Amino acid sequence: MSPAPVSEAALIDRARAGDRDAQEVLVRQHLRDVYRVAFRVLGDRDLAEDAAQDAMLNALAALDRFRGASSFRTWLLRIAMNSALSIGRRKTRRREIALVTEQHDTPAEEDAENSAVAKSEAARAAEQLKRLPPKQRAAVELRVNQGLSYAEVGEVLQCSEGAARVNYHLGIKRLRELMQ
Amino acid sequence: MNDLDCATTKDLLPEHAAGTLEGGAAARVRAHLSGCADCRGEAELLSLLRTDVELPAGLEERVVLAVRSGATRQARRPGVRGYAMAATLAFAAVTSSLIWQSLRNGERATADSSGAVAADVNVLRSPGLSALSEEELMMLLKEIES
């Protein structure tokens, strides 16, 4: 018989109390989303790794400050966003962030022509996404890939729901222009 | 009957792309897309954006190891950018926290001004943001965030 599923609230309580097993479960559940947001904001794998690791460790260390006003995931993504922006600001001061896509890092061995075209279009979209301002980029990522509502996007970006909505539409509009 | 307008359809496209729309709504979006090239173009863009971002090899284990070692704030990934960044992260975290707190406070203060509140409420009520030009959206954003 498999063990009964543990609710997220119970898991967070245990992690807050210092239970390393519970903290590990939270890492394994959420690190991918945290990394993904960081990568979309920074557009650089190494920097995104740093931001994701930093965000995850800082979040676990700051669990006392999580009051449950928003979902844990939204709270965590906000920390990831802050971490990515912070690292991005420092990096931008030193040099422009290199435009590196996931697709450039993997061997391009596509058999099916259609699949290759679709992949190159996706790579182009990912590339053009990096040309948007960070808030618009993040709003698009949070809405399209993380499935957040506008209100939740606003929580992560620490702006109003209306501003989140405008940022999303601006981002999509610009992206469509860039893709033409 | 195709009863959705473009603005409503575009607002639903992220959920449509994720496959999380309920049956009725999904069918209405599909019906709209079949007759609207503009919305179809946006739907295609969203599907391109829904590519998976692979978690770098070893990252999860490194973070877990850091958690297990109890070094939740100090642990850094060795060898990539070295430990210099770790030394500055604490400062950066405090700085970014202060900046964001300051922005939030500013936002709250802004929310007290009737013009900004009106702009924000209009944005929330308006189904037609996608119909605005980039310039109009920028002006709206400035009004909300000023």
Interface residues (C-beta under 8 A of the other chain):
Chain A: R20 Q23 E24 V27 R28 L31 R32 Y35 R36 F39 R40 R45 D46 E49 D50 A52 Q53 D54 M56 L57 N58 L60 A61 N82 S83 L85 S86 I87 R89 R90 E102 A118 E121 A122 R124 A125 A126 L129 V140 E141 R143 V144 N145 G147 Q158 C159 S160 E161 G162 A163 R165 V166 N167 H169 L170 I172 K173 R174 L175 R176 E177 M179
Chain B: K10 P14 E15 A17 A18 T20 G41 E42 L45 L46 L48 L49 R50 T51 V53 E54 L55 P56 L59 E60 R62 V63 V64 A66 V67 R68 G70 A71 T72 R73 A75 R76 R77 V80 R81 M85 T88 L89 A92 A93 T95 S96 S97 W100 L103 R104 E107 A111 A119 D120 V121 N122 V123 L124 L129 S130 L132 E134 L137 M138 L140 L141 I144 E145
